[in-house]
Amino acid sequence: MDEKKLSKAPKINMKQRNHAFDLLCGICIIRMIMLHITNACGFGDADWWTPIMQWTYFFMSFFFFKAGYFNKTVSGNTKEYLKDKAKRLLIPYVVWGMIGNTIYFFFVWFIFDPQNALSKQVKLSHLWESSQFYGNIPCWFLFSFFMAYAVAHLIAKVPPLFKVRLFGKMRNFKIHWFIFLLPLLSYWLWTKKNPMWFDIDNVFIGIYLFYLGRVWHFAIEKMGESVSIGVSGVLLAIFIYLNGIYGGEYTMVDNIWEGNTYIVIVNITLALCGLSGILLCIPVPRIPVINYIGEHSMVFFVAHYPIMMLYKMIRSANVRTLRGHWDDYTILILILFGVCFLLVPYVEKVPWMSGRFKKKTVTLPSKKPQENQTEQICTTTE
């Protein structure tokens, strides 16, 4: 999508938009934490949980979609661009990964028996085969997110391939037209048992979702609210029909495809555009708890798993499994969400933990020497 067109498009209500995406983001984070708790307690295959997964498997894809929706540009100086993204994504990735590692290996090396199952599953090749950390698996997302930004930047650097006549005008044919094929590349890599190092086989569908968000932003601004809500409703209805009839799922963390690949790609596209479009075009109130989680999603995302791992290790050291225990399930829900809420103000003050580094400022020339005018350059991950 042409960045100049995006910048010139009329704007819809910013306040509503933020509430909508914060709400969606909060729901996605809650679902993710509940997924990890459910799996840890052995309820992942339960009859009551399976339908939830069947209708929310696209939630992880939302974060790439959201990043693209709010992104203004992926152009600029390559060195500065990658440096900024590395600070905001890779530094927290390493920090929180090491926090998870510390908890995991402390128990594996010093508490558990050397013949424990957790000790046996540790392997050196994990360092380059996966972007997941022992003790904090969700960190994979930050690495894949960085890679998606990097590739999107390189795509923007590619000059037009050739010119074509379209609607009576000569237009540049860019490599961007091939982006819609990238989910198929992720699928093909899955058929080859995901051979890429650091689990970046999922990055290609992530790039597609990123640009889908950009295109959908442009489309909504062009259509306006009245048309957008109708189109979004139709898209969501088609998703409900196709998913109900054909099913299928995509697990982004491990790049696992189930069911008809084309239906899954179409359903992810329909669900993200339809659901976000409806919420963007109606007055969405701020729901305190859910929106708060969405507004501070980074802390909940990176902090919940080490906390859960600590609880799980302590229980295992006391020869008690979590599997099948509703008391542990309830306690984990209370502890994980409670502690994360408490951590938010403290973690967000530490840039190398939250990725919230200070924005750069550029001093602008002023006609009056005594007046200092500065312009802030927004360098958020979105």
C-alpha positions as CSV (number, residue, x, y, z in Angstrom):
1,M,0.0,0.0,0.0
2,D,1.3,3.4,-1.0
3,E,2.4,5.3,2.2
4,K,1.5,8.7,0.7
5,K,-2.1,7.5,0.1
6,L,-2.3,6.3,3.6
7,S,-1.2,9.6,5.0
8,K,-3.7,11.6,2.9
9,A,-6.7,9.4,3.6
10,P,-9.5,11.0,5.7
11,K,-9.4,10.0,9.4
12,I,-12.1,8.3,11.4
13,N,-12.6,9.0,15.1
14,M,-9.3,8.3,16.8
15,K,-10.8,7.8,20.2
16,Q,-13.2,5.1,19.0
17,R,-10.4,3.4,17.1
18,N,-8.2,3.2,20.1
19,H,-10.9,1.8,22.3
20,A,-11.8,-0.8,19.6
21,F,-8.2,-2.0,19.2
22,D,-7.5,-1.9,22.9
23,L,-10.6,-4.0,23.5
24,L,-9.6,-6.5,20.9
25,C,-6.0,-6.6,22.2
26,G,-7.2,-7.1,25.8
27,I,-9.4,-10.0,24.7
28,C,-6.6,-11.6,22.8
29,I,-4.2,-11.3,25.8
30,I,-6.8,-12.8,28.1
31,R,-7.4,-15.7,25.7
32,M,-3.7,-16.3,25.4
33,I,-3.1,-16.4,29.2
34,M,-6.1,-18.7,29.7
35,L,-4.8,-21.0,26.9
36,H,-1.5,-21.3,28.8
37,I,-3.2,-21.9,32.1
38,T,-5.6,-24.5,30.5
39,N,-2.7,-26.4,28.9
40,A,-0.6,-26.3,32.0
41,C,-3.5,-27.9,34.0
42,G,-4.2,-30.5,31.4
43,F,-7.5,-29.2,30.1
44,G,-6.3,-28.3,26.6
45,D,-8.2,-31.1,25.0
46,A,-11.3,-30.8,27.1
47,D,-14.7,-30.6,25.3
48,W,-15.5,-27.2,26.8
49,W,-12.2,-25.7,25.6
50,T,-11.8,-27.1,22.1
51,P,-14.7,-24.9,20.6
52,I,-13.1,-21.8,22.0
53,M,-9.8,-22.6,20.2
54,Q,-11.7,-23.4,17.0
55,W,-13.3,-19.9,16.9
56,T,-10.4,-17.9,18.2
57,Y,-7.3,-19.4,16.5
58,F,-6.8,-16.1,14.6
59,F,-6.3,-14.1,17.8
60,M,-2.5,-14.3,17.7
61,S,-2.6,-13.0,14.1
62,F,-4.3,-9.9,15.4
63,F,-1.1,-8.4,16.8
64,F,0.5,-8.3,13.4
65,F,-2.7,-7.0,11.8
66,K,-2.9,-4.3,14.5
67,A,0.7,-3.2,13.9
68,G,0.1,-2.8,10.2
69,Y,-3.1,-0.9,10.8
70,F,-1.4,1.8,12.9
71,N,1.9,1.8,11.0
72,K,2.7,5.0,9.1
73,T,5.8,3.9,7.4
74,V,8.4,1.2,7.2
75,S,10.7,3.3,5.1
76,G,13.7,5.4,6.2
77,N,17.3,4.9,7.1
78,T,17.9,1.1,7.4
79,K,20.4,1.4,10.3
80,E,18.2,3.7,12.4
81,Y,15.1,1.7,11.6
82,L,16.5,-1.6,12.6
83,K,18.2,-0.1,15.7
84,D,14.9,1.3,16.9
85,K,13.0,-1.9,16.3
86,A,15.8,-3.9,18.0
87,K,15.6,-1.7,21.1
88,R,11.9,-2.0,21.4
89,L,11.5,-5.7,20.6
90,L,14.8,-7.6,20.8
91,I,16.0,-6.2,24.1
92,P,12.8,-7.1,26.0
93,Y,12.9,-10.4,24.1
94,V,16.3,-11.3,25.6
95,V,15.6,-9.9,29.1
96,W,12.3,-11.7,29.6
97,G,13.7,-14.8,27.9
98,M,16.6,-14.9,30.4
99,I,14.1,-14.3,33.3
100,G,12.2,-17.4,32.1
101,N,15.5,-19.3,31.7
102,T,16.6,-18.5,35.2
103,I,13.5,-19.8,36.8
104,Y,13.5,-23.0,34.6
105,F,17.1,-24.0,34.9
106,F,17.3,-23.2,38.6
107,F,14.8,-25.9,39.3
108,V,16.1,-28.3,36.6
109,W,19.7,-28.1,37.8
110,F,19.4,-27.5,41.6
111,I,16.0,-28.8,42.7
112,F,14.8,-31.7,40.5
113,D,16.3,-35.1,40.0
114,P,18.7,-35.3,37.0
115,Q,16.4,-38.0,35.5
116,N,13.4,-35.7,35.6
117,A,11.5,-35.3,32.3
118,L,12.2,-31.6,32.2
119,S,16.0,-32.2,32.5
120,K,15.9,-34.7,29.7
121,Q,14.1,-32.4,27.2
122,V,16.8,-29.7,27.4
123,K,19.0,-29.7,24.3
124,L,21.7,-27.4,23.0
125,S,20.3,-27.1,19.5
126,H,17.3,-25.3,21.0
127,L,19.5,-22.1,20.9
128,W,19.3,-21.9,17.1
129,E,16.3,-24.1,16.3
130,S,13.8,-22.0,18.2
131,S,13.1,-18.4,19.2
132,Q,11.3,-19.7,22.3
133,F,13.0,-19.7,25.7
134,Y,12.8,-22.4,28.3
135,G,10.6,-20.9,30.9
136,N,9.1,-18.1,28.7
137,I,7.8,-19.6,25.5
138,P,5.7,-16.5,24.4
139,C,8.9,-14.5,23.8
140,W,9.0,-16.1,20.3
141,F,6.5,-13.4,19.3
142,L,8.9,-10.5,19.9
143,F,11.6,-12.1,17.7
144,S,9.1,-13.0,14.9
145,F,7.6,-9.5,15.2
146,F,11.1,-7.9,14.7
147,M,11.8,-10.1,11.7
148,A,8.5,-9.1,10.2
149,Y,9.3,-5.4,10.6
150,A,12.8,-6.0,9.1
151,V,11.4,-7.8,6.0
152,A,8.7,-5.2,5.5
153,H,11.4,-2.5,5.6
154,L,13.4,-4.4,2.9
155,I,10.3,-4.9,0.8
156,A,9.7,-1.1,0.9
157,K,13.3,-0.6,-0.4
158,V,12.7,-2.7,-3.5
159,P,12.2,-0.3,-6.6
160,P,9.2,-0.8,-8.9
161,L,9.6,-3.9,-11.1
162,F,8.0,-2.5,-14.2
163,K,5.2,-0.2,-15.3
164,V,1.7,-1.3,-16.4
165,R,-1.2,0.6,-17.8
166,L,-4.2,0.5,-15.5
167,F,-7.4,2.6,-15.8
168,G,-5.8,4.7,-18.5
169,K,-2.7,5.5,-16.5
170,M,0.8,4.1,-16.3
171,R,1.4,2.7,-12.9
172,N,4.3,1.2,-11.1
173,F,4.1,-2.6,-10.5
174,K,5.7,-3.2,-7.1
175,I,6.8,-6.4,-5.3
176,H,4.0,-5.6,-2.8
177,W,1.5,-7.4,-5.1
178,F,3.2,-10.7,-4.2
179,I,2.7,-10.3,-0.5
180,F,-0.7,-12.0,-0.6
181,L,1.2,-15.2,-1.5
182,L,3.3,-15.2,1.7
183,P,0.9,-17.3,3.8
184,L,1.3,-20.1,1.3
185,L,5.1,-19.8,1.9
186,S,4.6,-20.3,5.6
187,Y,2.3,-23.3,4.8
188,W,4.9,-24.8,2.4
189,L,7.6,-24.5,5.1
190,W,5.2,-26.3,7.5
191,T,5.0,-29.2,5.0
192,K,8.8,-29.3,5.1
193,K,8.7,-29.6,8.9
194,N,9.5,-25.9,9.5
195,P,13.2,-26.0,8.7
196,M,14.1,-22.4,9.3
197,W,16.2,-21.4,12.3
198,F,14.7,-19.5,15.2
199,D,11.2,-20.6,14.2
200,I,10.8,-17.8,11.7
201,D,8.7,-19.9,9.4
202,N,5.7,-18.0,10.7
203,V,7.2,-14.6,9.8
204,F,5.9,-14.8,6.2
205,I,2.2,-15.0,7.2
206,G,3.0,-12.3,9.8
207,I,4.2,-9.9,7.0
208,Y,1.0,-10.7,5.1
209,L,-1.1,-9.8,8.2
210,F,0.9,-6.6,8.7
211,Y,0.2,-5.4,5.2
212,L,-3.4,-6.6,5.5
213,G,-3.8,-4.2,8.4
214,R,-2.4,-1.3,6.3
215,V,-4.7,-2.1,3.4
216,W,-7.7,-2.4,5.6
217,H,-6.9,0.9,7.3
218,F,-6.8,2.6,3.9
219,A,-10.0,0.8,2.8
220,I,-11.9,1.9,5.9
221,E,-10.8,5.5,5.6
222,K,-11.9,5.5,1.9
223,M,-15.3,3.8,2.5
224,G,-16.3,5.8,5.5
225,E,-18.1,4.5,8.6
226,S,-21.5,3.7,7.1
227,V,-20.2,1.6,4.3
228,S,-17.4,0.1,6.4
229,I,-19.8,-1.4,9.0
230,G,-21.9,-3.0,6.3
231,V,-18.9,-4.5,4.5
232,S,-17.4,-5.6,7.8
233,G,-20.6,-7.3,8.8
234,V,-20.7,-9.3,5.5
235,L,-17.0,-10.3,6.0
236,L,-17.7,-11.5,9.5
237,A,-20.8,-13.4,8.4
238,I,-18.8,-15.2,5.7
239,F,-16.2,-16.1,8.2
240,I,-18.8,-17.6,10.6
241,Y,-20.3,-19.6,7.7
242,L,-16.9,-20.9,6.4
243,N,-15.5,-21.7,9.8
244,G,-18.7,-23.5,10.8
245,I,-18.8,-25.6,7.7
246,Y,-15.1,-26.3,6.9
247,G,-13.3,-25.5,10.2
248,G,-9.5,-25.6,10.2
249,E,-7.0,-23.9,12.4
250,Y,-3.6,-22.1,12.4
251,T,-1.3,-22.2,15.4
252,M,1.2,-19.3,14.8
253,V,3.7,-20.1,17.6
254,D,4.7,-23.4,15.9
255,N,3.4,-22.6,12.4
256,I,1.0,-25.5,12.4
257,W,-1.8,-25.7,9.8
258,E,-4.9,-27.8,10.1
259,G,-7.7,-28.3,7.6
260,N,-8.0,-26.6,4.2
261,T,-5.1,-24.2,3.9
262,Y,-6.9,-21.7,1.6
263,I,-10.0,-21.7,3.8
264,V,-7.9,-21.0,6.9
265,I,-6.1,-18.1,5.2
266,V,-9.4,-16.7,3.9
267,N,-11.0,-17.1,7.4
268,I,-8.2,-15.3,9.2
269,T,-8.5,-12.4,6.7
270,L,-12.3,-12.3,7.0
271,A,-12.3,-12.5,10.8
272,L,-9.7,-9.8,11.3
273,C,-11.1,-7.3,8.9
274,G,-14.8,-8.0,9.8
275,L,-14.4,-7.9,13.5
276,S,-12.1,-4.9,13.6
277,G,-14.2,-3.0,11.0
278,I,-17.4,-3.4,13.1
279,L,-15.7,-2.3,16.3
280,L,-14.0,0.6,14.6
281,C,-17.3,2.0,13.2
282,I,-19.5,1.8,16.3
283,P,-19.2,3.7,19.6
284,V,-17.0,1.4,21.6
285,P,-17.0,2.2,25.4
286,R,-13.8,1.7,27.4
287,I,-14.3,-1.5,29.4
288,P,-11.9,-0.8,32.3
289,V,-10.3,-4.2,33.0
290,I,-10.2,-5.5,29.4
291,N,-9.1,-2.2,27.8
292,Y,-6.5,-1.8,30.5
293,I,-5.0,-5.1,29.7
294,G,-5.0,-4.1,26.0
295,E,-3.4,-0.8,26.7
296,H,-0.6,-2.5,28.7
297,S,-0.5,-5.7,26.7
298,M,3.3,-6.0,26.6
299,V,3.6,-6.5,30.3
300,F,0.9,-9.2,30.4
301,F,2.4,-10.8,27.3
302,V,6.0,-11.2,28.6
303,A,5.4,-11.5,32.4
304,H,2.6,-14.1,32.8
305,Y,4.5,-17.2,31.6
306,P,7.5,-16.9,34.0
307,I,5.1,-16.4,36.9
308,M,3.2,-19.5,35.8
309,M,6.4,-21.5,35.3
310,L,7.5,-20.5,38.9
311,Y,4.2,-21.8,40.3
312,K,4.4,-25.0,38.2
313,M,8.0,-25.7,39.3
314,I,7.2,-25.2,42.9
315,R,4.3,-27.6,42.7
316,S,6.4,-30.1,40.8
317,A,9.1,-29.9,43.4
318,N,6.4,-30.9,46.0
319,V,5.6,-33.9,43.9
320,R,2.2,-32.5,42.8
321,T,1.2,-32.2,39.2
322,L,-1.2,-29.4,38.0
323,R,-3.0,-31.7,35.6
324,G,-6.6,-32.1,36.3
325,H,-6.6,-29.9,39.4
326,W,-9.3,-27.1,39.3
327,D,-7.9,-25.6,42.5
328,D,-4.5,-24.9,40.7
329,Y,-6.4,-23.6,37.7
330,T,-8.3,-21.1,39.8
331,I,-5.2,-20.1,41.7
332,L,-3.2,-19.6,38.6
333,I,-5.8,-17.3,37.1
334,L,-5.8,-15.1,40.2
335,I,-2.0,-15.0,40.5
336,L,-1.2,-14.4,36.9
337,F,-3.6,-11.6,36.3
338,G,-3.2,-10.1,39.8
339,V,0.6,-10.0,39.6
340,C,0.7,-8.7,36.1
341,F,-1.7,-5.8,37.1
342,L,0.7,-5.0,39.9
343,L,3.7,-5.1,37.6
344,V,2.4,-2.8,34.9
345,P,3.5,0.6,36.4
346,Y,6.9,-0.8,37.4
347,V,7.8,-2.7,34.3
348,E,6.8,0.2,32.0
349,K,9.2,2.5,33.8
350,V,12.1,0.2,32.7
351,P,12.8,0.6,29.0
352,W,14.8,-2.6,28.6
353,M,11.9,-4.6,30.1
354,S,9.0,-2.8,28.4
355,G,10.6,-1.6,25.2
356,R,9.3,1.9,26.0
357,F,12.5,3.8,25.2
358,K,12.3,7.6,25.2
359,K,11.3,9.1,21.9
360,K,13.9,11.0,19.9
361,T,13.5,14.7,19.7
362,V,14.7,16.9,16.8
363,T,15.3,20.6,17.5
364,L,13.8,22.8,14.8
365,P,15.2,26.1,13.7
366,S,13.4,29.1,15.2
367,K,13.1,32.7,14.0
368,K,13.5,33.8,17.6
369,P,16.7,32.5,19.3
370,Q,15.1,32.5,22.7
371,E,12.3,30.1,21.7
372,N,13.2,26.4,21.6
373,Q,10.8,24.4,19.4
374,T,11.1,20.6,19.3
375,E,9.3,18.0,17.3
376,Q,8.9,14.5,18.7
377,I,9.4,11.6,16.3
378,C,7.1,8.8,17.1
379,T,9.1,5.5,17.2
380,T,6.6,3.1,18.7
381,T,6.6,-0.5,17.7
382,E,3.3,0.1,16.0
